[in-house]
């Protein structure tokens, strides 16, 4: 019994501290201003963020901003990802008074992936030898649409995270080919002039494993970290503290789909997602096939978080228990022990990485 209580106490401490996906990882973040990069016939000012105190190769992630914005509005997300081992590109895309050319944006994102890959093989470059073979696109608003189109058209992309994305003239809904890699669709609750129109018609075109959820109390601009006063004035006000929830599920999805963290499973149909639903942090969760994500396959069995079934095989989660003097051994017990083990693994990795 004492060992069970000790494990549960450790669980509470770990989940409230270092285990949260939105927390910084073990690496010190370095930012390289690569200047104007010529891709797809367009010069795009690009910053590259990476962990400076590791030689380990990481996945390449591009974070694309929305219309009238720049990469600086997603600095916190980029720094968090870089601190966890990802190589992050923050481009200033050509979206402004004339809007965004979504087809061109898709080509430009693909071109930036190619540029970074080539740069990583050039001796003397700041990211020489730092990239592995995995690629991801993350986008906000029209950046979400560009990332969606880029993912559909570039076979090198392994996962997409779309942050309160906005469709334009049904470009995403009618896209062919559709997105066939793992995708996450994070929506704001407060609708305004800058969002809406991203619904089951788009989500239903994506292939499992995929997940869509809504961040309660959030508005379109709450995705940004930092934001400014202009965005809420145009797009509607929400709750800026919700930025960390968008960051939480972005990090969890990338770490899960790219297989860098087994404990991310807790936020992809597991106990931590159930906690967020119970607390009213997220709702309108629809998923399909997420049990096939690498982190779910690698982790011990977890109870699904009461999510709606987007496809066959995704259930509402059960509850199992057993009596006796030992620890609980049913499904919730497995989830708790998975959290404990996952957190211990996370701490062990962090300590090993810090020594490198």
GUDOPA-969599 format. One record per residue (C-alpha): residue number from 1; z, y, x. Coordinates in nm, 3 decimals, m for minus. Each point is the difference from the previous one (the first is absolute). Layout:
% GUDOPA-969599
(NUM, (Z, Y, X)),
...
***
This chain:
% GUDOPA-969599
(1, (0.000, 0.000, 0.000)),
(2, (0.089, 0.241, 0.281)),
(3, (m0.335, m0.064, 0.165)),
(4, (m0.172, 0.075, m0.331)),
(5, (0.191, 0.326, m0.042)),
(6, (m0.077, 0.099, 0.357)),
(7, (m0.369, m0.070, m0.054)),
(8, (m0.002, 0.203, m0.320)),
(9, (0.179, 0.289, 0.171)),
(10, (m0.254, m0.010, 0.280)),
(11, (m0.274, m0.005, m0.260)),
(12, (0.128, 0.316, m0.167)),
(13, (0.032, 0.181, 0.331)),
(14, (m0.343, m0.103, 0.123)),
(15, (m0.180, 0.078, m0.324)),
(16, (0.160, 0.344, m0.020)),
(17, (m0.078, 0.083, 0.362)),
(18, (m0.271, m0.129, 0.231)),
(19, (m0.176, m0.238, m0.239)),
(20, (m0.169, 0.267, m0.214)),
(21, (m0.376, 0.016, 0.058)),
(22, (0.002, 0.382, m0.007)),
(23, (0.234, 0.011, 0.301)),
(24, (m0.138, 0.066, 0.345)),
(25, (m0.058, m0.303, 0.217)),
(26, (0.100, m0.057, 0.363)),
(27, (m0.284, 0.190, 0.168)),
(28, (m0.013, 0.358, 0.123)),
(29, (m0.298, 0.174, m0.161)),
(30, (m0.263, 0.164, 0.217)),
(31, (m0.267, 0.227, m0.151)),
(32, (m0.340, 0.043, 0.161)),
(33, (m0.227, 0.277, m0.124)),
(34, (m0.340, m0.156, 0.056)),
(35, (m0.179, 0.319, m0.106)),
(36, (m0.322, m0.010, m0.198)),
(37, (m0.140, m0.352, m0.020)),
(38, (m0.367, m0.038, m0.092)),
(39, (m0.041, m0.274, m0.261)),
(40, (m0.274, m0.055, m0.259)),
(41, (m0.160, 0.330, 0.100)),
(42, (0.318, 0.204, m0.057)),
(43, (0.262, 0.139, 0.236)),
(44, (0.347, m0.095, m0.123)),
(45, (0.313, 0.129, 0.167)),
(46, (0.223, m0.302, 0.053)),
(47, (0.354, m0.065, 0.117)),
(48, (0.114, m0.342, 0.118)),
(49, (0.362, m0.113, m0.025)),
(50, (0.142, m0.307, 0.174)),
(51, (0.320, m0.140, 0.147)),
(52, (0.029, 0.108, 0.362)),
(53, (0.266, m0.248, 0.111)),
(54, (m0.192, m0.321, m0.068)),
(55, (m0.303, m0.174, 0.145)),
(56, (m0.044, m0.220, m0.306)),
(57, (m0.332, 0.033, m0.183)),
(58, (0.025, 0.119, m0.360)),
(59, (m0.212, 0.030, m0.313)),
(60, (m0.213, 0.311, m0.048)),
(61, (0.080, 0.209, m0.309)),
(62, (m0.181, 0.311, m0.125)),
(63, (0.190, 0.228, m0.238)),
(64, (m0.239, 0.224, m0.197)),
(65, (0.120, 0.312, m0.182)),
(66, (m0.125, 0.144, m0.327)),
(67, (m0.229, 0.292, m0.082)),
(68, (0.089, 0.339, 0.155)),
(69, (0.254, m0.173, 0.226)),
(70, (0.023, m0.114, 0.362)),
(71, (0.158, m0.288, 0.184)),
(72, (0.317, 0.199, 0.067)),
(73, (0.111, m0.057, m0.361)),
(74, (0.056, m0.369, 0.082)),
(75, (0.177, 0.046, 0.333)),
(76, (0.322, m0.175, m0.104)),
(77, (m0.183, m0.309, m0.124)),
(78, (m0.212, m0.011, 0.316)),
(79, (0.305, 0.034, 0.224)),
(80, (0.184, m0.274, m0.188)),
(81, (m0.294, m0.238, 0.036)),
(82, (m0.042, 0.082, 0.369)),
(83, (0.371, m0.061, 0.060)),
(84, (m0.052, m0.349, m0.143)),
(85, (m0.285, m0.096, 0.230)),
(86, (m0.310, 0.122, m0.183)),
(87, (m0.265, 0.221, 0.160)),
(88, (m0.060, 0.279, m0.253)),
(89, (m0.290, 0.242, m0.035)),
(90, (0.062, 0.327, m0.186)),
(91, (m0.341, 0.161, m0.053)),
(92, (m0.079, 0.338, m0.154)),
(93, (m0.277, m0.113, m0.231)),
(94, (m0.277, 0.234, m0.125)),
(95, (0.141, 0.053, m0.351)),
(96, (0.033, 0.359, m0.124)),
(97, (m0.162, 0.254, m0.229)),
(98, (m0.298, m0.229, m0.054)),
(99, (0.227, m0.295, m0.078)),
(100, (m0.024, m0.333, 0.178)),
(101, (m0.319, m0.194, 0.055)),
(102, (0.156, m0.338, m0.071)),
(103, (m0.288, m0.208, 0.128)),
(104, (m0.007, 0.205, 0.321)),
(105, (0.378, m0.034, 0.030)),
(106, (m0.033, m0.379, m0.017)),
(107, (m0.253, 0.009, 0.285)),
(108, (0.219, 0.238, 0.200)),
(109, (0.306, m0.221, m0.036)),
(110, (m0.203, m0.296, 0.119)),
(111, (m0.127, 0.209, 0.289)),
(112, (0.354, 0.096, 0.098)),
(113, (0.099, m0.366, 0.005)),
(114, (m0.293, m0.069, 0.233)),
(115, (0.084, 0.299, 0.220)),
(116, (0.363, m0.106, 0.040)),
(117, (m0.098, m0.359, 0.074)),
(118, (m0.241, 0.115, 0.269)),
(119, (0.253, 0.245, 0.143)),
(120, (0.260, m0.274, 0.025)),
(121, (m0.231, m0.192, 0.235)),
(122, (m0.060, 0.300, 0.227)),
(123, (0.221, m0.007, 0.313)),
(124, (0.202, 0.316, 0.031)),
(125, (m0.001, 0.087, m0.370)),
(126, (0.334, 0.070, m0.167)),
(127, (m0.037, m0.307, m0.220)),
(128, (m0.155, m0.234, 0.256)),
(129, (0.094, m0.358, m0.086)),
(130, (0.220, 0.106, m0.292)),
(131, (m0.206, m0.132, m0.292)),
(132, (m0.013, m0.350, m0.141)),
(133, (m0.271, m0.119, m0.240)),
(134, (0.166, 0.116, m0.325)),
(135, (m0.105, 0.310, m0.195)),
(136, (0.140, 0.186, m0.303)),
(137, (m0.090, 0.305, m0.206)),
(138, (0.260, 0.214, m0.177)),
(139, (m0.103, 0.294, m0.216)),
(140, (0.149, 0.260, m0.235)),
(141, (m0.178, 0.152, m0.301)),
(142, (m0.373, 0.029, 0.083)),
(143, (0.101, m0.152, 0.332)),
(144, (0.099, m0.305, m0.203)),
(145, (m0.347, m0.009, m0.151)),
(146, (m0.162, 0.033, 0.341)),
(147, (0.225, m0.276, 0.133)),
(148, (m0.087, m0.220, m0.296)),
(149, (m0.374, 0.044, 0.058)),
(150, (0.044, m0.042, 0.375)),
(151, (0.194, m0.323, m0.049)),
(152, (m0.264, m0.137, m0.236)),
(153, (m0.281, 0.074, 0.244)),
(154, (0.153, m0.071, 0.341)),
(155, (0.071, m0.370, 0.063)),
(156, (0.229, 0.084, 0.292)),
(157, (0.267, 0.142, m0.235)),
(158, (0.279, m0.249, m0.073)),
(159, (0.213, 0.191, m0.252)),
(160, (m0.002, 0.324, m0.202)),
(161, (0.288, 0.209, m0.132)),
(162, (m0.099, 0.261, m0.258)),
(163, (0.253, 0.278, m0.062)),
(164, (m0.035, 0.156, m0.346)),
(165, (m0.377, m0.028, 0.042)),
(166, (m0.240, 0.197, m0.219)),
(167, (m0.333, m0.135, m0.112)),
(168, (m0.298, 0.234, m0.028)),
(169, (m0.288, m0.059, m0.237)),
(170, (0.113, m0.367, m0.022)),
(171, (m0.099, m0.052, 0.364)),
(172, (0.277, m0.257, 0.056)),
(173, (m0.036, m0.163, m0.340)),
(174, (m0.371, m0.066, 0.051)),
(175, (0.014, m0.076, 0.374)),
(176, (m0.192, m0.306, 0.109)),
(177, (0.105, m0.194, 0.197)),
(178, (0.360, 0.026, m0.121)),
(179, (0.304, m0.015, 0.227)),
(180, (0.068, m0.363, 0.092)),
(181, (0.280, 0.042, 0.258)),
(182, (0.369, 0.049, m0.085)),
(183, (0.061, 0.338, m0.163)),
(184, (0.293, 0.203, m0.130)),
(185, (m0.035, 0.277, m0.258)),
(186, (0.300, 0.238, m0.013)),
(187, (m0.012, 0.242, m0.292)),
(188, (0.200, 0.313, m0.084)),
(189, (0.167, 0.032, m0.340)),
(190, (m0.072, 0.369, m0.066)),
(191, (m0.365, 0.054, m0.078)),
(192, (m0.172, 0.330, 0.069)),
(193, (m0.331, 0.151, 0.102)),
(194, (m0.016, m0.195, 0.326)),
(195, (0.061, m0.358, m0.109)),
(196, (m0.061, m0.245, m0.282)),
(197, (m0.298, m0.220, m0.068)),
(198, (0.114, m0.276, 0.233)),
(199, (0.091, m0.277, m0.236)),
(200, (m0.047, m0.365, m0.078)),
(201, (m0.376, 0.053, m0.005)),
(202, (0.014, 0.062, 0.375)),
(203, (0.292, m0.226, 0.085)),
(204, (m0.162, m0.284, m0.196)),
(205, (m0.306, 0.016, 0.226)),
(206, (0.204, m0.074, 0.310)),
(207, (0.061, m0.357, 0.106)),
(208, (0.340, m0.165, 0.038)),
(209, (0.227, 0.041, 0.176)),
(210, (0.045, 0.346, m0.147)),
(211, (0.287, 0.206, m0.137)),
(212, (0.024, 0.315, m0.211)),
(213, (0.320, 0.189, m0.079)),
(214, (0.122, 0.343, m0.106)),
(215, (0.261, 0.208, 0.182)),
(216, (0.231, 0.138, m0.270)),
(217, (0.054, 0.377, m0.004)),
(218, (m0.273, 0.068, 0.254)),
(219, (m0.298, 0.232, m0.020)),
(220, (m0.324, 0.006, 0.194)),
(221, (0.125, 0.214, 0.289)),
(222, (0.311, m0.211, 0.061)),
(223, (m0.215, m0.240, 0.201)),
(224, (m0.025, 0.266, 0.271)),
(225, (0.258, 0.038, 0.277)),
(226, (0.015, 0.291, 0.059)),
(227, (m0.161, 0.171, m0.297)),
(228, (m0.011, 0.371, m0.086)),
(229, (0.036, 0.232, m0.298)),
(230, (m0.372, 0.010, m0.076)),
(231, (m0.040, m0.365, m0.091)),
(232, (0.270, m0.019, m0.274)),
(233, (m0.126, 0.328, m0.143)),
(234, (m0.346, m0.147, m0.048)),
(235, (0.076, m0.365, m0.062)),
(236, (0.340, m0.005, m0.175)),
(237, (0.359, m0.026, 0.118)),
(238, (0.199, m0.318, 0.037)),
(239, (0.278, m0.099, 0.237)),
(240, (m0.067, 0.039, 0.376)),
(241, (0.270, m0.257, 0.080)),
(242, (m0.237, m0.265, m0.142)),
(243, (m0.215, 0.035, 0.312)),
(244, (0.211, m0.266, 0.166)),
(245, (m0.080, m0.247, m0.279)),
(246, (m0.372, 0.043, 0.055)),
(247, (0.070, m0.044, 0.372)),
(248, (0.219, m0.304, m0.067)),
(249, (m0.268, m0.196, m0.181)),
(250, (m0.281, 0.115, 0.229)),
(251, (0.184, m0.131, 0.305)),
(252, (0.105, m0.319, m0.178)),
(253, (m0.354, m0.078, m0.112)),
(254, (m0.152, 0.061, 0.341)),
(255, (0.265, m0.205, 0.178)),
(256, (m0.029, m0.275, m0.257)),
(257, (m0.380, m0.024, m0.022)),
(258, (m0.045, 0.027, 0.376)),
(259, (0.271, m0.256, 0.066)),
(260, (0.222, 0.218, 0.220)),
(261, (0.319, m0.040, m0.205)),
(262, (0.119, m0.297, m0.205)),
(263, (0.283, 0.209, m0.146)),
(264, (m0.258, 0.226, m0.168)),
(265, (m0.025, m0.279, m0.259)),
(266, (0.311, 0.143, m0.165)),
(267, (m0.205, 0.300, m0.111)),
(268, (m0.303, m0.203, m0.105)),
(269, (0.133, m0.194, m0.297)),
(270, (0.344, m0.065, 0.147)),
(271, (0.360, 0.106, m0.048)),
(272, (m0.036, 0.354, 0.137)),
(273, (m0.284, 0.075, m0.241)),
(274, (0.216, m0.135, m0.283)),
(275, (0.276, 0.236, 0.110)),
(276, (m0.240, 0.296, m0.011)),
(277, (m0.114, m0.098, m0.347)),
(278, (0.357, m0.042, m0.126)),
(279, (0.094, 0.339, 0.144)),
(280, (m0.295, 0.166, m0.174)),
(281, (m0.159, 0.094, 0.331)),
(282, (m0.330, m0.171, m0.085)),
(283, (m0.156, m0.139, m0.317)),
(284, (m0.330, m0.114, m0.151)),
(285, (m0.030, m0.268, 0.266)),
(286, (m0.310, m0.217, m0.028)),
(287, (m0.088, m0.257, 0.263)),
(288, (m0.222, m0.293, 0.070)),
(289, (0.007, m0.262, 0.272)),
(290, (0.258, 0.178, 0.215)),
(291, (0.165, m0.331, 0.084)),
(292, (m0.302, m0.058, 0.227)),
(293, (0.075, 0.306, 0.216)),
(294, (0.092, m0.094, 0.359)),
(295, (0.358, 0.125, m0.027)),
(296, (0.057, m0.201, m0.317)),
(297, (m0.143, m0.311, 0.160)),
(298, (0.209, 0.044, 0.314)),
(299, (0.330, 0.082, m0.172)),
(300, (0.231, m0.243, m0.185)),
(301, (m0.062, m0.016, m0.378)),
(302, (0.095, 0.321, m0.183)),
(303, (0.047, 0.071, m0.370)),
(304, (m0.287, 0.206, m0.141)),
(305, (0.118, 0.341, m0.115)),
(306, (m0.077, m0.018, m0.370)),
(307, (m0.357, 0.114, 0.056)),
(308, (m0.277, m0.026, m0.253)),
(309, (m0.256, m0.269, 0.066)),
(310, (m0.326, 0.158, 0.107)),
(311, (m0.135, m0.345, 0.079)),
(312, (0.106, m0.358, m0.040)),
(313, (0.282, m0.110, 0.226)),
(314, (0.209, 0.318, m0.017)),
(315, (0.306, m0.049, m0.215)),
(316, (0.302, 0.190, m0.124)),
(317, (0.242, m0.161, 0.244)),
(318, (0.279, m0.237, m0.089)),
(319, (0.369, m0.027, 0.052)),
(320, (0.171, m0.302, 0.143)),
(321, (0.361, m0.061, 0.098)),
(322, (0.238, m0.272, 0.092)),
(323, (0.374, m0.040, m0.005)),
(324, (0.232, m0.145, 0.261)),
(325, (0.183, 0.156, 0.290)),
(326, (m0.307, 0.076, 0.212)),
(327, (m0.247, 0.288, m0.013)),
(328, (m0.236, 0.034, m0.293)),
(329, (m0.298, m0.227, 0.060)),
(330, (m0.241, 0.083, m0.284)),
(331, (m0.294, 0.234, 0.024)),
(332, (0.208, 0.321, 0.021)),
(333, (0.196, m0.158, 0.283)),
(334, (m0.323, m0.075, 0.180)),
(335, (m0.100, 0.363, m0.041)),
(336, (0.333, 0.120, 0.140)),
(337, (m0.013, m0.232, 0.297)),
(338, (m0.361, 0.099, 0.060)),
(339, (0.111, 0.363, 0.011)),
(340, (0.281, m0.082, 0.242)),
(341, (m0.227, m0.203, 0.228)),
(342, (m0.278, 0.255, m0.024)),
(343, (0.235, 0.283, 0.094)),
(344, (0.137, m0.196, 0.296)),
(345, (m0.355, m0.070, 0.117)),
(346, (m0.079, 0.372, m0.035)),
(347, (0.300, 0.094, 0.216)),
(348, (m0.089, m0.262, 0.258)),
(349, (m0.357, 0.124, 0.022)),
(350, (0.117, 0.361, 0.028)),
(351, (0.235, m0.090, 0.286)),
(352, (m0.272, m0.196, 0.184)),
(353, (m0.253, 0.280, m0.049)),
(354, (0.248, 0.264, 0.118)),
(355, (0.044, m0.188, 0.327)),
(356, (m0.373, m0.003, 0.077)),
***
